[in-house]
Amino acid sequence: MLRISFSGSSVSDGTVKLEGKLLRPWVEEVRNHFLADDSGSLPRLDLSCVTFVDREGTELLRQLLRKGVQIGSCSAFVTELLRSDCK
């Protein structure tokens, strides 16, 4: 299960917080939250409550980082996944 919540006046100037497991079934839902606003501004991403990320979720996070999304907080587990060169 994955919970997605927002803080701020709009998605583009706030923070998207993910809680739970970022798994393949929710990757598109998360991606859509970052593509919903055409203003060019991207929200920050709070991953402090993410407990697990599968391969598809890891690739999504890497894509979001390449796009310019800033991660405000994340666990050591998620940090290692994003640092890993393994695919």
C-alpha positions as CSV (number, residue, x, y, z in Angstrom):
1,M,0.0,0.0,0.0
2,L,1.2,3.5,-0.8
3,R,-0.2,6.7,0.6
4,I,0.4,10.0,-1.3
5,S,-0.2,13.3,0.5
6,F,0.6,16.9,-0.3
7,S,1.6,20.0,1.6
8,G,1.6,23.5,0.1
9,S,-0.9,25.6,-1.8
10,S,-0.4,23.5,-5.0
11,V,1.5,20.4,-6.1
12,S,4.1,22.4,-7.9
13,D,5.2,24.5,-4.9
14,G,4.8,22.0,-2.1
15,T,5.9,18.6,-1.1
16,V,4.7,15.3,-2.1
17,K,5.0,12.8,0.7
18,L,5.0,9.0,0.0
19,E,4.3,6.6,2.8
20,G,4.5,2.8,2.6
21,K,5.8,0.7,-0.3
22,L,6.6,2.2,-3.7
23,L,5.8,-0.7,-5.9
24,R,5.1,-1.2,-9.6
25,P,1.2,-0.8,-9.3
26,W,1.7,2.7,-8.0
27,V,4.5,4.0,-10.1
28,E,2.3,5.6,-12.8
29,E,0.1,7.2,-10.1
30,V,3.2,8.8,-8.5
31,R,4.5,9.9,-12.0
32,N,1.2,11.5,-12.8
33,H,1.5,13.7,-9.7
34,F,4.7,15.1,-11.1
35,L,3.4,15.7,-14.6
36,A,0.0,17.2,-13.5
37,D,1.2,20.8,-13.5
38,D,2.4,22.5,-16.7
39,S,4.1,25.4,-14.8
40,G,7.5,23.9,-14.9
41,S,7.8,23.9,-11.1
42,L,8.4,20.6,-9.4
43,P,7.4,19.7,-5.9
44,R,9.9,18.3,-3.4
45,L,9.6,14.7,-2.6
46,D,9.5,13.4,1.0
47,L,10.4,9.7,1.2
48,S,11.0,9.5,5.0
49,C,8.1,7.1,5.5
50,V,8.8,4.8,2.5
51,T,9.6,1.3,3.8
52,F,10.3,-0.5,0.5
53,V,10.9,0.3,-3.2
54,D,10.9,-2.3,-6.0
55,R,12.9,-2.1,-9.3
56,E,10.2,0.0,-11.1
57,G,9.9,2.3,-8.1
58,T,13.6,2.8,-8.0
59,E,13.7,3.6,-11.7
60,L,10.9,6.2,-11.2
61,L,12.8,7.9,-8.4
62,R,15.9,8.0,-10.6
63,Q,13.9,9.5,-13.4
64,L,12.4,12.1,-11.1
65,L,15.8,13.1,-9.8
66,R,17.1,13.5,-13.4
67,K,14.1,15.7,-14.1
68,G,15.1,18.0,-11.2
69,V,12.9,16.8,-8.4
70,Q,14.5,17.4,-5.0
71,I,14.2,14.8,-2.3
72,G,13.8,16.4,1.1
73,S,14.1,13.4,3.2
74,C,14.6,9.6,2.8
75,S,15.7,6.6,4.7
76,A,19.2,5.0,4.5
77,F,17.5,2.1,2.5
78,V,16.2,4.5,-0.2
79,T,19.4,6.4,-0.2
80,E,21.4,3.2,-1.0
81,L,18.9,2.2,-3.7
82,L,19.4,5.5,-5.5
83,R,23.1,5.3,-5.1
84,S,23.4,1.8,-6.4
85,D,24.4,1.2,-10.0
86,C,22.7,-2.2,-10.0
87,K,19.7,-2.6,-12.2
